[in-house]
Amino acid sequence: MLAHMRTLLACLALIAAPALAEEPVSPAEFRDYAEGWTLRFEHEGEPFGQERFEKGGETVWRYPDGSCLEGVWKAHGAQLCFYYGQGSEVLCWRALRDEEGLLVRLLGDGPDAGMELRVTGRDRERPLCGEPGRGI
């Protein structure tokens, strides 16, 4: 009887526990979700920026200060890789879905590897780009 109670309690604990599993999102699924939209991102609960995804792989990244970078992205296997021009490095991310929605995790071995950005919204508005520090 005691063994059955322990089994029952263990099963109930599993059912009550929040799902923490992350599910990979393929680059094709990400493209379907993002193309033609501006995605808004946050890092550790704070606004981090937004990115406009145009057809053909062109992007515009807008920092919170209003400055922008034009770039391109393409799939490389299961990764989403971005390049913002001469002098910048290629940044590759893995898109994931969890109980809170969509997030991307920076890959590689640099100091920011593992950083996660949460998608907090998307709309059709194009980012307004201005000078750094102007807060546009």
C-alpha atoms as a printed R data frame, in Angstrom:
    type eleno elety resid chain resno      x      y       z
1   ATOM     1    CA   MET     A     1  0.000  0.000   0.000
2   ATOM     2    CA   LEU     A     2  2.817  2.418   0.890
3   ATOM     3    CA   ALA     A     3  4.563  1.674  -2.422
4   ATOM     4    CA   HIS     A     4  1.354  2.503  -4.327
5   ATOM     5    CA   MET     A     5  1.022  5.800  -2.444
6   ATOM     6    CA   ARG     A     6  4.613  6.753  -3.325
7   ATOM     7    CA   THR     A     7  3.978  5.927  -6.977
8   ATOM     8    CA   LEU     A     8  0.754  7.933  -6.952
9   ATOM     9    CA   LEU     A     9  2.484 10.925  -5.318
10  ATOM    10    CA   ALA     A    10  5.343 10.757  -7.824
11  ATOM    11    CA   CYS     A    11  2.856 10.724 -10.738
12  ATOM    12    CA   LEU     A    12  0.935 13.665  -9.279
13  ATOM    13    CA   ALA     A    13  4.168 15.628  -8.840
14  ATOM    14    CA   LEU     A    14  5.030 15.074 -12.521
15  ATOM    15    CA   ILE     A    15  1.582 16.189 -13.634
16  ATOM    16    CA   ALA     A    16  1.673 19.310 -11.457
17  ATOM    17    CA   ALA     A    17  5.233 20.287 -12.436
18  ATOM    18    CA   PRO     A    18  5.441 22.995 -15.102
19  ATOM    19    CA   ALA     A    19  6.695 21.875 -18.488
20  ATOM    20    CA   LEU     A    20 10.226 23.131 -18.944
21  ATOM    21    CA   ALA     A    21 10.964 21.420 -22.232
22  ATOM    22    CA   GLU     A    22 12.230 23.451 -25.144
23  ATOM    23    CA   GLU     A    23 11.255 22.445 -28.640
24  ATOM    24    CA   PRO     A    24 13.523 23.387 -31.566
25  ATOM    25    CA   VAL     A    25 12.050 25.659 -34.226
26  ATOM    26    CA   SER     A    26 13.434 24.982 -37.703
27  ATOM    27    CA   PRO     A    27 14.766 27.853 -39.830
28  ATOM    28    CA   ALA     A    28 11.851 27.276 -42.252
29  ATOM    29    CA   GLU     A    29  9.331 27.625 -39.393
30  ATOM    30    CA   PHE     A    30 11.141 30.739 -38.163
31  ATOM    31    CA   ARG     A    31 11.093 32.253 -41.666
32  ATOM    32    CA   ASP     A    32  7.342 31.585 -41.935
33  ATOM    33    CA   TYR     A    33  6.808 33.295 -38.568
34  ATOM    34    CA   ALA     A    34  9.169 36.267 -39.049
35  ATOM    35    CA   GLU     A    35  9.202 37.176 -42.748
36  ATOM    36    CA   GLY     A    36  7.327 40.423 -43.333
37  ATOM    37    CA   TRP     A    37  7.203 41.199 -39.593
38  ATOM    38    CA   THR     A    38  9.149 43.170 -37.021
39  ATOM    39    CA   LEU     A    39  9.935 41.071 -33.966
40  ATOM    40    CA   ARG     A    40 10.506 42.673 -30.566
41  ATOM    41    CA   PHE     A    41 13.037 41.100 -28.207
42  ATOM    42    CA   GLU     A    42 13.888 41.329 -24.544
43  ATOM    43    CA   HIS     A    43 16.816 40.000 -22.542
44  ATOM    44    CA   GLU     A    44 16.341 39.103 -18.880
45  ATOM    45    CA   GLY     A    45 13.040 40.993 -18.802
46  ATOM    46    CA   GLU     A    46 14.388 44.229 -20.331
47  ATOM    47    CA   PRO     A    47 13.770 45.535 -23.885
48  ATOM    48    CA   PHE     A    48 16.729 44.561 -26.036
49  ATOM    49    CA   GLY     A    49 15.791 45.619 -29.564
50  ATOM    50    CA   GLN     A    50 13.697 44.750 -32.553
51  ATOM    51    CA   GLU     A    51 14.372 43.273 -35.972
52  ATOM    52    CA   ARG     A    52 12.509 43.612 -39.245
53  ATOM    53    CA   PHE     A    53 12.625 40.518 -41.473
54  ATOM    54    CA   GLU     A    54 12.152 41.227 -45.174
55  ATOM    55    CA   LYS     A    55 11.635 38.681 -47.915
56  ATOM    56    CA   GLY     A    56 14.942 37.486 -49.334
57  ATOM    57    CA   GLY     A    57 16.751 37.425 -46.004
58  ATOM    58    CA   GLU     A    58 17.359 41.146 -45.465
59  ATOM    59    CA   THR     A    59 16.949 42.517 -41.952
60  ATOM    60    CA   VAL     A    60 17.091 45.765 -40.029
61  ATOM    61    CA   TRP     A    61 18.094 45.517 -36.358
62  ATOM    62    CA   ARG     A    62 17.055 48.468 -34.171
63  ATOM    63    CA   TYR     A    63 18.752 49.024 -30.819
64  ATOM    64    CA   PRO     A    64 16.768 50.531 -27.925
65  ATOM    65    CA   ASP     A    65 18.613 53.852 -28.473
66  ATOM    66    CA   GLY     A    66 17.107 54.154 -31.976
67  ATOM    67    CA   SER     A    67 20.214 53.320 -33.995
68  ATOM    68    CA   CYS     A    68 19.924 50.586 -36.620
69  ATOM    69    CA   LEU     A    69 22.032 48.071 -38.518
70  ATOM    70    CA   GLU     A    70 21.126 46.546 -41.858
71  ATOM    71    CA   GLY     A    71 21.978 42.900 -42.296
72  ATOM    72    CA   VAL     A    72 21.133 39.589 -43.867
73  ATOM    73    CA   TRP     A    73 20.282 36.217 -42.436
74  ATOM    74    CA   LYS     A    74 20.108 32.686 -43.755
75  ATOM    75    CA   ALA     A    75 19.770 29.185 -42.447
76  ATOM    76    CA   HIS     A    76 22.879 27.159 -41.831
77  ATOM    77    CA   GLY     A    77 21.633 23.705 -40.908
78  ATOM    78    CA   ALA     A    78 19.378 24.203 -37.879
79  ATOM    79    CA   GLN     A    79 20.943 27.604 -37.118
80  ATOM    80    CA   LEU     A    80 19.829 31.138 -37.975
81  ATOM    81    CA   CYS     A    81 22.961 33.060 -38.960
82  ATOM    82    CA   PHE     A    82 23.087 36.870 -39.230
83  ATOM    83    CA   TYR     A    83 25.696 39.161 -40.785
84  ATOM    84    CA   TYR     A    84 25.616 42.948 -40.404
85  ATOM    85    CA   GLY     A    85 28.443 43.991 -42.706
86  ATOM    86    CA   GLN     A    86 32.157 44.510 -42.845
87  ATOM    87    CA   GLY     A    87 33.790 44.511 -39.440
88  ATOM    88    CA   SER     A    88 31.097 42.410 -37.806
89  ATOM    89    CA   GLU     A    89 31.154 38.713 -37.085
90  ATOM    90    CA   VAL     A    90 28.528 36.208 -38.141
91  ATOM    91    CA   LEU     A    91 26.115 35.569 -35.262
92  ATOM    92    CA   CYS     A    92 24.316 32.225 -35.248
93  ATOM    93    CA   TRP     A    93 21.275 31.486 -33.119
94  ATOM    94    CA   ARG     A    94 19.040 28.518 -32.386
95  ATOM    95    CA   ALA     A    95 15.303 29.244 -32.300
96  ATOM    96    CA   LEU     A    96 13.314 27.442 -29.601
97  ATOM    97    CA   ARG     A    97  9.746 27.283 -28.370
98  ATOM    98    CA   ASP     A    98  8.906 26.811 -24.699
99  ATOM    99    CA   GLU     A    99  5.878 27.325 -22.454
100 ATOM   100    CA   GLU     A   100  6.332 31.127 -22.682
101 ATOM   101    CA   GLY     A   101  6.648 31.317 -26.473
102 ATOM   102    CA   LEU     A   102  9.542 31.853 -28.866
103 ATOM   103    CA   LEU     A   103 13.144 32.547 -27.907
104 ATOM   104    CA   VAL     A   104 16.523 32.499 -29.615
105 ATOM   105    CA   ARG     A   105 19.811 31.375 -28.055
106 ATOM   106    CA   LEU     A   106 23.200 32.644 -29.259
107 ATOM   107    CA   LEU     A   107 25.554 29.852 -30.312
108 ATOM   108    CA   GLY     A   108 29.332 29.776 -30.443
109 ATOM   109    CA   ASP     A   109 32.106 30.056 -27.916
110 ATOM   110    CA   GLY     A   110 32.315 33.831 -27.435
111 ATOM   111    CA   PRO     A   111 31.631 35.652 -24.172
112 ATOM   112    CA   ASP     A   112 27.924 36.066 -25.007
113 ATOM   113    CA   ALA     A   113 27.363 32.431 -26.077
114 ATOM   114    CA   GLY     A   114 24.207 31.077 -24.523
115 ATOM   115    CA   MET     A   115 22.542 34.496 -24.273
116 ATOM   116    CA   GLU     A   116 18.795 34.204 -24.780
117 ATOM   117    CA   LEU     A   117 16.461 36.741 -26.327
118 ATOM   118    CA   ARG     A   118 12.722 36.307 -25.834
119 ATOM   119    CA   VAL     A   119 10.323 37.373 -28.609
120 ATOM   120    CA   THR     A   120  7.796 39.614 -26.869
121 ATOM   121    CA   GLY     A   121  5.771 40.694 -29.868
122 ATOM   122    CA   ARG     A   122  5.562 41.169 -33.589
123 ATOM   123    CA   ASP     A   123  3.882 43.684 -35.826
124 ATOM   124    CA   ARG     A   124  4.031 45.006 -39.385
125 ATOM   125    CA   GLU     A   125  5.565 48.365 -38.400
126 ATOM   126    CA   ARG     A   126  8.994 49.108 -39.804
127 ATOM   127    CA   PRO     A   127 11.563 50.188 -37.218
128 ATOM   128    CA   LEU     A   128 12.148 53.930 -36.980
129 ATOM   129    CA   CYS     A   129 15.890 54.436 -37.165
130 ATOM   130    CA   GLY     A   130 17.652 57.495 -35.827
131 ATOM   131    CA   GLU     A   131 20.898 58.590 -34.309
132 ATOM   132    CA   PRO     A   132 22.314 56.752 -31.287
133 ATOM   133    CA   GLY     A   133 21.251 58.301 -28.013
134 ATOM   134    CA   ARG     A   134 18.271 60.136 -29.513
135 ATOM   135    CA   GLY     A   135 15.786 57.594 -28.098
136 ATOM   136    CA   ILE     A   136 13.661 57.558 -31.227
